[in-house]
Amino acid sequence: MDELKQETKITSRQNLPEKMLTLSEFRRELGIPLVLAKKLIIWGEIEAVKAIDGTLRIAAPEVAVAKILIGTPIKKAYLFVRALGPGLITGASDDDPGGIGTYSAVGAKFGLSILWMAAWLLPMMLAIQETCARIGIVTNKGLAAVLKKYFRRRTVMSAVLLLMIANVVNIGADLGAMAASLEMVTNINYAVGAIFFAAVIILLEVFVKYHTYVKVLKWLTLSVFAYIVAGFMTHPNWSIIFKNSLIPQISFSKEYIFAMIAVFGTTITPYLFFWQASEEVEDGKMNHNGYKKKFVHSRVSNMRTDVNAGMILANIVFFFIVLTTANVLFANGITNIDSAQDAALALRPLAGDWAFLLFAIGIIGTGLLAVPILAGSGAYALSELMSWNSGLEEKFSKARGFYLVIIISIFVGLAMNFLGINPISALYWSAFLNGVIALPLLAIIMKIGGDKKIMGSETNPFWVKIFGWLAIIAMALALVGMIIVNVI
């Protein structure tokens, strides 16, 4: 139910009953996030009235109704996930098979000494993704469309083409990892598996409408929990884990600096910027009856919970993958891991069949989530730049260019697995391209997010400015480090 229906549900009253709760009081009574409290009203589960000052008020008896609706902690968690939107999907897609391979490799190579990066990168990720989401909500345009308005078309085209090249390389590596994992678990031929996954993703993304497909993507985020469970199965020493999680242990060796750069490039990537902004536009069409200025502030408030949930989940998964491979592989002298499937195979004799199975199934689940986002982000960017009709809610006949970019991206990525191209080498080049694109994009995104002419009253808050620009400095140092380690 969209917010247009919400307006008919919420009525203005001059004289409110004595016992009326504000939205904040209502959610505290229930112990639920504000975004879920608002969604219960939007869904029509809870009745609310609009006071003369414009704030929402809920009658005290509605608390009892909501408690029955929420019921158990499991039902509360289900409703919370249902209330979340593009931010959750974006965050979880950050842990794609290529990313899992990177985290596994650094965990096996350096053990717990790289674990501190999860906590230190989190505020930067939150700041960048919130800025992208704000831009999408306030302007009602995807990132490429906003960039096109304020920068030269040739400059934006160069960035979009580099983005698409990097995305296609990631798609190829992810499809290969998914096929390899399926072969490990079921003995289904690698080629058959890769073609099967590519076909399923194309059919779902092209022919299933966004309002249905987004539900599939949202529940695919559960696949990343496989890595959290696998981490607990290794019986970690939590006092040592806690110490390594907060205190940086930086080694100035060439290998360690390259590992830091790889983690940075895997965690903060341009395709997340474009997807986040575009999906906020899609979400507005689906849940808010299109773009309405009066809903912008409310959507920005809800967005923060959504983005935070996605980015925190992404970093928790990063944390547990490093923890697992450090505790099992590094501790047993296995330090060379080239891919996520290599990590799964190495875990089997040391941590048991269940850890192996969780790791392998997680690769398939995260790939099914990430590949459509990689293809979709490139399609949104090029379509916005070329002024093509775009959107996953559109029919193929009305957005042919958009959908053809998705199909071609997945086909080219699939072909990489049969042309003798080394996927690991390709991923390194992809990470380099992402770094090259990300630095100027981050600077432009932060500049737009702080521009009152574009963002009005919804410019970036102070903490977003601090950590957003800190991310830019860190990325610049990472690129300098990449150059140094390759020269020395």
C-alpha positions as CSV (number, residue, x, y, z in Angstrom):
1,M,0.0,0.0,0.0
2,D,1.5,3.3,-1.0
3,E,1.5,6.7,0.8
4,L,-1.5,7.9,-1.3
5,K,-3.6,5.2,0.4
6,Q,-2.0,6.3,3.7
7,E,-3.4,9.8,3.2
8,T,-6.9,8.3,3.0
9,K,-6.2,6.2,6.1
10,I,-4.9,9.1,8.2
11,T,-7.5,11.8,8.9
12,S,-7.1,15.3,10.3
13,R,-8.8,15.9,13.7
14,Q,-9.2,19.1,15.6
15,N,-9.7,17.5,18.9
16,L,-7.7,14.3,19.6
17,P,-8.6,11.8,22.4
18,E,-6.6,12.3,25.6
19,K,-4.5,9.1,25.3
20,M,-2.7,9.5,22.0
21,L,0.8,8.5,21.3
22,T,3.3,10.2,19.0
23,L,5.0,7.9,16.5
24,S,8.2,7.8,18.6
25,E,6.2,6.9,21.7
26,F,4.4,4.2,19.8
27,R,7.5,2.6,18.5
28,R,9.2,2.7,22.0
29,E,6.2,0.9,23.5
30,L,6.6,-1.8,21.0
31,G,10.4,-1.9,20.9
32,I,10.6,-1.6,17.1
33,P,12.5,0.7,14.7
34,L,10.8,3.9,13.5
35,V,10.8,2.7,9.9
36,L,8.7,-0.4,10.9
37,A,6.3,1.7,13.0
38,K,5.6,3.9,9.9
39,K,5.3,0.9,7.6
40,L,2.6,-0.6,9.9
41,I,0.5,2.5,9.3
42,I,1.3,2.6,5.6
43,W,0.3,-1.1,5.3
44,G,-3.0,-0.3,7.0
45,E,-2.3,-2.6,10.0
46,I,-2.5,0.3,12.5
47,E,-4.8,3.3,12.4
48,A,-3.3,6.8,12.9
49,V,-4.7,10.3,12.9
50,K,-3.0,13.5,11.8
51,A,-3.0,16.2,14.5
52,I,-3.5,19.9,13.7
53,D,0.3,20.3,13.9
54,G,0.7,17.7,11.1
55,T,2.2,15.0,13.3
56,L,0.9,11.5,13.4
57,R,-0.8,10.2,16.6
58,I,-1.8,6.7,17.5
59,A,-4.5,5.8,20.0
60,A,-3.2,3.7,23.0
61,P,-5.4,0.7,22.1
62,E,-3.6,0.3,18.8
63,V,-0.4,-0.7,20.8
64,A,-2.2,-3.9,21.9
65,V,-3.2,-4.5,18.2
66,A,0.4,-4.1,17.1
67,K,1.7,-6.4,19.8
68,I,-0.6,-9.1,18.6
69,L,0.5,-8.5,15.0
70,I,4.2,-8.6,15.9
71,G,3.8,-11.6,18.2
72,T,7.1,-13.3,18.4
73,P,10.7,-12.1,17.9
74,I,10.8,-14.1,14.6
75,K,7.7,-12.3,13.3
76,K,9.2,-8.9,14.4
77,A,12.4,-9.7,12.5
78,Y,10.3,-10.7,9.4
79,L,8.3,-7.5,9.5
80,F,11.5,-5.5,9.9
81,V,13.1,-7.1,6.8
82,R,9.8,-6.5,4.9
83,A,9.9,-2.8,5.9
84,L,13.4,-2.3,4.6
85,G,14.1,-1.4,0.9
86,P,16.9,-0.8,-1.5
87,G,19.6,-0.2,1.2
88,L,19.4,-3.8,2.5
89,I,19.7,-5.3,-1.0
90,T,22.6,-2.9,-1.9
91,G,24.5,-3.8,1.3
92,A,24.1,-7.5,0.9
93,S,25.1,-7.4,-2.7
94,D,28.4,-5.9,-1.7
95,D,29.3,-9.4,-0.5
96,D,29.3,-11.0,-4.0
97,P,31.4,-14.2,-4.8
98,G,34.3,-12.0,-5.9
99,G,34.2,-10.1,-2.7
100,I,33.9,-13.3,-0.7
101,G,37.0,-14.6,-2.5
102,T,38.9,-11.4,-1.7
103,Y,38.0,-11.6,2.0
104,S,38.8,-15.3,2.1
105,A,42.2,-14.6,0.5
106,V,43.2,-11.9,2.9
107,G,41.9,-13.9,5.9
108,A,43.9,-16.9,4.9
109,K,47.0,-14.8,4.1
110,F,47.1,-12.4,7.1
111,G,44.9,-14.0,9.7
112,L,43.2,-11.7,12.2
113,S,45.6,-8.8,11.5
114,I,43.3,-7.5,8.7
115,L,40.1,-7.8,10.8
116,W,40.2,-4.2,12.0
117,M,39.2,-2.9,8.5
118,A,35.6,-4.0,9.0
119,A,35.0,-1.6,11.8
120,W,37.1,1.2,10.4
121,L,35.5,1.1,6.9
122,L,31.9,0.9,8.2
123,P,31.2,4.7,8.9
124,M,32.7,5.5,5.4
125,M,30.4,3.0,3.8
126,L,27.4,4.4,5.7
127,A,28.2,8.0,4.7
128,I,28.7,7.2,1.0
129,Q,25.6,5.1,0.5
130,E,23.4,7.5,2.5
131,T,24.6,10.3,0.2
132,C,23.7,8.3,-2.9
133,A,20.3,7.4,-1.5
134,R,19.6,11.1,-0.6
135,I,20.5,12.2,-4.2
136,G,18.1,9.6,-5.6
137,I,15.2,10.5,-3.2
138,V,15.6,14.3,-3.5
139,T,16.3,14.6,-7.2
140,N,14.1,11.7,-8.2
141,K,16.9,10.8,-10.7
142,G,19.5,8.1,-10.9
143,L,23.2,9.1,-10.3
144,A,24.1,9.2,-14.0
145,A,21.2,11.5,-14.8
146,V,22.3,13.9,-12.0
147,L,25.9,13.8,-13.2
148,K,24.8,14.5,-16.8
149,K,23.1,17.7,-15.6
150,Y,26.1,19.2,-13.9
151,F,29.1,17.7,-15.8
152,R,30.3,17.2,-19.4
153,R,28.5,14.4,-21.2
154,R,31.9,13.0,-22.4
155,T,33.2,12.9,-18.8
156,V,30.1,11.1,-17.5
157,M,30.2,8.7,-20.5
158,S,33.9,7.7,-19.7
159,A,32.9,7.0,-16.1
160,V,29.9,4.9,-17.2
161,L,31.9,2.8,-19.7
162,L,34.6,2.1,-17.1
163,L,31.8,1.1,-14.6
164,M,30.3,-1.3,-17.1
165,I,33.6,-2.9,-18.0
166,A,34.3,-3.5,-14.3
167,N,30.8,-4.8,-13.7
168,V,31.0,-7.3,-16.6
169,V,34.3,-8.6,-15.2
170,N,32.7,-9.1,-11.8
171,I,29.7,-10.7,-13.4
172,G,32.0,-13.2,-15.2
173,A,33.9,-14.0,-12.0
174,D,30.7,-14.4,-10.0
175,L,29.0,-16.7,-12.5
176,G,32.2,-18.8,-12.6
177,A,32.3,-19.0,-8.8
178,M,28.6,-20.0,-8.6
179,A,29.0,-22.7,-11.2
180,A,32.2,-24.1,-9.5
181,S,30.3,-24.2,-6.2
182,L,27.3,-25.9,-7.7
183,E,29.7,-28.5,-9.2
184,M,31.4,-29.0,-5.8
185,V,28.1,-29.7,-4.1
186,T,26.1,-31.6,-6.8
187,N,28.6,-32.7,-9.4
188,I,26.6,-30.8,-12.1
189,N,28.9,-29.8,-15.0
190,Y,30.6,-26.4,-14.6
191,A,29.5,-25.2,-18.0
192,V,25.9,-26.3,-17.5
193,G,25.8,-24.5,-14.2
194,A,27.2,-21.3,-15.5
195,I,24.7,-21.2,-18.4
196,F,21.9,-22.2,-16.1
197,F,22.6,-19.4,-13.6
198,A,23.0,-16.8,-16.4
199,A,19.7,-17.8,-18.0
200,V,17.7,-17.8,-14.7
201,I,19.0,-14.3,-13.8
202,I,18.2,-12.8,-17.2
203,L,14.7,-14.3,-17.2
204,L,14.0,-13.0,-13.7
205,E,15.5,-9.6,-14.2
206,V,14.0,-8.9,-17.6
207,F,10.5,-10.5,-17.3
208,V,9.5,-10.2,-13.7
209,K,8.3,-6.8,-12.6
210,Y,10.3,-4.8,-10.0
211,H,7.6,-5.0,-7.3
212,T,7.8,-8.8,-7.4
213,Y,11.5,-9.1,-8.2
214,V,12.6,-6.8,-5.4
215,K,11.0,-9.3,-2.9
216,V,13.2,-12.1,-4.4
217,L,16.3,-10.0,-4.1
218,K,15.4,-9.0,-0.5
219,W,15.0,-12.6,0.7
220,L,18.2,-13.6,-1.2
221,T,20.0,-11.4,1.3
222,L,19.5,-14.2,3.8
223,S,22.1,-16.2,2.0
224,V,24.9,-14.1,3.5
225,F,24.0,-15.4,7.0
226,A,25.6,-18.6,5.9
227,Y,29.0,-17.0,6.5
228,I,28.0,-15.8,10.0
229,V,26.9,-19.3,11.0
230,A,30.2,-20.7,9.5
231,G,32.2,-18.3,11.6
232,F,30.5,-19.4,14.9
233,M,31.2,-23.0,13.9
234,T,35.0,-22.4,14.1
235,H,34.7,-21.7,17.9
236,P,36.6,-18.4,17.9
237,N,38.4,-16.9,20.9
238,W,36.3,-13.8,21.3
239,S,38.8,-11.9,23.5
240,I,41.4,-12.1,20.8
241,I,38.8,-11.4,18.1
242,F,37.7,-8.2,19.9
243,K,41.2,-6.9,20.3
244,N,42.0,-7.5,16.6
245,S,38.7,-5.9,15.6
246,L,39.5,-2.4,16.9
247,I,43.2,-2.0,16.9
248,P,44.9,-1.7,13.5
249,Q,47.9,-3.9,12.9
250,I,49.3,-2.5,9.8
251,S,52.3,-4.1,8.1
252,F,54.1,-2.0,5.5
253,S,55.0,-5.0,3.4
254,K,54.0,-5.0,-0.3
255,E,51.5,-7.9,0.2
256,Y,49.7,-6.3,3.2
257,I,49.3,-2.9,1.5
258,F,47.9,-4.6,-1.6
259,A,45.5,-6.6,0.6
260,M,44.3,-3.4,2.2
261,I,43.7,-1.9,-1.2
262,A,41.9,-5.0,-2.4
263,V,39.6,-4.9,0.7
264,F,38.9,-1.2,0.2
265,G,38.2,-1.6,-3.5
266,T,35.9,-4.6,-2.8
267,T,34.0,-2.8,0.0
268,I,33.4,0.6,-1.6
269,T,32.6,0.1,-5.2
270,P,30.9,2.4,-7.9
271,Y,28.2,0.0,-8.9
272,L,26.7,0.3,-5.4
273,F,26.6,4.1,-5.8
274,F,24.6,3.9,-9.1
275,W,22.3,1.1,-7.9
276,Q,21.4,2.8,-4.6
277,A,20.3,6.0,-6.2
278,S,18.4,4.3,-9.0
279,E,16.5,2.0,-6.7
280,E,15.5,4.9,-4.5
281,V,13.8,6.2,-7.6
282,E,12.2,2.8,-8.3
283,D,11.1,2.6,-4.7
284,G,9.5,6.0,-4.9
285,K,7.4,4.9,-7.9
286,M,6.3,1.7,-6.2
287,N,5.6,2.8,-2.6
288,H,5.1,6.5,-2.7
289,N,3.0,7.1,-5.8
290,G,5.8,8.7,-7.7
291,Y,7.8,11.7,-6.7
292,K,6.1,14.1,-4.1
293,K,8.1,16.8,-2.3
294,K,6.0,16.4,0.9
295,F,7.2,12.8,1.3
296,V,10.9,13.5,0.7
297,H,11.8,14.3,4.3
298,S,9.9,11.2,5.5
299,R,11.6,9.0,2.9
300,V,15.1,10.4,3.9
301,S,14.4,9.5,7.5
302,N,13.3,6.0,6.6
303,M,16.2,5.6,4.2
304,R,18.8,5.8,7.0
305,T,17.6,2.7,8.8
306,D,17.5,0.9,5.5
307,V,20.9,1.9,4.4
308,N,22.4,1.3,7.8
309,A,20.9,-2.2,7.9
310,G,22.4,-3.1,4.5
311,M,25.9,-1.7,5.2
312,I,26.2,-3.1,8.7
313,L,25.1,-6.5,7.4
314,A,27.7,-6.3,4.6
315,N,30.5,-5.5,7.1
316,I,29.4,-8.2,9.6
317,V,29.7,-10.7,6.7
318,F,33.1,-9.4,5.8
319,F,34.1,-9.7,9.4
320,F,33.0,-13.3,9.7
321,I,34.5,-14.5,6.4
322,V,37.9,-13.1,7.6
323,L,37.3,-14.6,11.0
324,T,36.5,-18.1,9.6
325,T,39.4,-18.3,7.1
326,A,41.8,-16.9,9.7
327,N,40.8,-19.3,12.4
328,V,40.8,-22.4,10.1
329,L,43.1,-21.8,7.1
330,F,45.7,-19.3,8.4
331,A,45.9,-21.1,11.7
332,N,46.7,-24.4,9.8
333,G,49.3,-22.9,7.5
334,I,47.0,-22.6,4.4
335,T,47.7,-19.1,3.2
336,N,47.1,-19.1,-0.5
337,I,43.5,-18.9,-1.5
338,D,42.6,-17.7,-5.0
339,S,38.8,-17.8,-4.9
340,A,35.7,-18.3,-2.7
341,Q,35.3,-21.9,-3.9
342,D,39.0,-22.6,-3.0
343,A,38.2,-21.4,0.5
344,A,35.2,-23.7,0.7
345,L,37.2,-26.7,-0.4
346,A,40.0,-25.9,2.1
347,L,37.5,-25.6,5.0
348,R,36.1,-29.1,4.4
349,P,38.8,-31.3,6.0
350,L,39.5,-28.8,8.7
351,A,36.1,-27.4,9.8
352,G,33.8,-30.2,8.6
353,D,31.2,-30.8,5.9
354,W,28.7,-28.2,7.3
355,A,31.2,-25.3,7.1
356,F,32.1,-26.3,3.6
357,L,28.4,-26.6,2.6
358,L,27.5,-23.2,4.1
359,F,30.4,-21.5,2.3
360,A,29.5,-23.1,-1.0
361,I,25.8,-22.5,-0.8
362,G,26.5,-18.9,0.3
363,I,28.5,-18.3,-2.9
364,I,25.5,-19.4,-5.0
365,G,23.0,-17.3,-3.0
366,T,25.1,-14.1,-3.0
367,G,25.8,-14.5,-6.7
368,L,22.1,-14.7,-7.5
369,L,21.8,-11.5,-5.6
370,A,24.8,-9.6,-6.9
371,V,24.9,-10.5,-10.6
372,P,21.5,-8.8,-11.4
373,I,22.6,-5.7,-9.4
374,L,25.9,-5.5,-11.3
375,A,24.1,-5.8,-14.6
376,G,21.3,-3.5,-13.5
377,S,23.5,-0.7,-12.2
378,G,25.3,-0.5,-15.5
379,A,22.0,-0.5,-17.4
380,Y,20.6,2.3,-15.3
381,A,23.7,4.4,-15.7
382,L,23.9,4.1,-19.5
383,S,20.1,4.5,-20.0
384,E,20.1,7.6,-17.8
385,L,23.0,9.0,-19.8
386,M,21.4,8.2,-23.2
387,S,18.0,9.4,-22.0
388,W,16.5,5.9,-22.6
389,N,13.4,4.7,-20.9
390,S,14.6,2.6,-18.0
391,G,13.4,0.7,-14.9
392,L,12.8,-2.9,-13.8
393,E,9.0,-2.1,-13.5
394,E,8.9,-1.4,-17.3
395,K,8.0,-3.9,-19.9
396,F,10.7,-5.1,-22.3
397,S,9.0,-3.4,-25.2
398,K,9.1,0.0,-23.5
399,A,12.7,-0.2,-22.2
400,R,14.5,-2.3,-24.8
401,G,17.9,-0.4,-24.5
402,F,17.9,-0.8,-20.7
403,Y,17.1,-4.5,-20.8
404,L,19.5,-5.2,-23.7
405,V,22.3,-3.7,-21.6
406,I,21.5,-6.2,-18.8
407,I,21.3,-9.2,-21.2
408,I,24.5,-8.3,-23.0
409,S,26.4,-7.6,-19.8
410,I,25.5,-11.1,-18.4
411,F,26.2,-12.8,-21.7
412,V,29.7,-11.2,-22.0
413,G,30.4,-12.1,-18.4
414,L,29.3,-15.7,-19.1
415,A,31.5,-15.8,-22.2
416,M,34.6,-14.9,-20.1
417,N,34.4,-18.3,-18.4
418,F,34.8,-20.1,-21.8
419,L,37.5,-17.9,-23.4
420,G,40.4,-18.8,-21.2
421,I,40.4,-15.5,-19.3
422,N,41.7,-15.9,-15.8
423,P,38.9,-14.7,-13.5
424,I,41.2,-13.9,-10.6
425,S,43.5,-11.8,-12.8
426,A,40.4,-10.1,-14.3
427,L,39.1,-9.4,-10.8
428,Y,42.4,-7.6,-9.9
429,W,42.0,-5.4,-13.0
430,S,38.3,-4.9,-12.1
431,A,39.3,-3.7,-8.6
432,F,41.8,-1.3,-10.2
433,L,39.1,0.1,-12.5
434,N,36.7,0.4,-9.6
435,G,39.4,2.4,-7.7
436,V,40.0,4.7,-10.7
437,I,36.3,5.4,-11.1
438,A,35.5,5.6,-7.4
439,L,37.8,8.4,-6.5
440,P,36.4,11.2,-8.8
441,L,32.9,9.8,-8.4
442,L,33.1,10.0,-4.6
443,A,34.3,13.6,-4.8
444,I,31.5,14.5,-7.1
445,I,28.9,12.6,-5.1
446,M,29.9,14.4,-1.9
447,K,29.9,17.8,-3.6
448,I,26.3,17.2,-4.9
449,G,25.2,15.9,-1.5
450,G,26.3,19.1,0.1
451,D,24.9,21.5,-2.6
452,K,21.8,23.3,-1.3
453,K,20.8,24.3,-4.9
454,I,20.4,20.6,-5.7
455,M,19.5,19.1,-2.3
456,G,17.5,21.9,-0.7
457,S,17.1,21.3,3.0
458,E,18.2,17.6,2.7
459,T,22.0,18.3,2.3
460,N,24.3,15.8,4.0
461,P,24.5,16.0,7.8
462,F,27.8,16.8,9.4
463,W,28.9,13.2,10.2
464,V,28.2,12.2,6.6
465,K,30.4,15.0,5.3
466,I,33.3,14.0,7.7
467,F,33.3,10.3,6.9
468,G,32.4,10.8,3.2
469,W,35.5,13.0,2.6
470,L,37.6,10.7,4.8
471,A,36.6,7.9,2.4
472,I,37.9,10.0,-0.5
473,I,41.2,10.6,1.3
474,A,41.5,6.9,2.1
475,M,40.8,6.0,-1.5
476,A,43.4,8.4,-2.8
477,L,46.0,7.0,-0.4
478,A,44.9,3.5,-1.6
479,L,45.5,4.4,-5.2
480,V,48.9,5.9,-4.3
481,G,49.7,2.8,-2.4
482,M,48.7,0.6,-5.4
483,I,51.1,2.6,-7.6
484,I,53.9,2.3,-5.0
485,V,53.6,-1.4,-4.4
486,N,53.6,-2.1,-8.2
487,V,56.7,0.1,-8.8
488,I,58.8,-1.1,-5.9
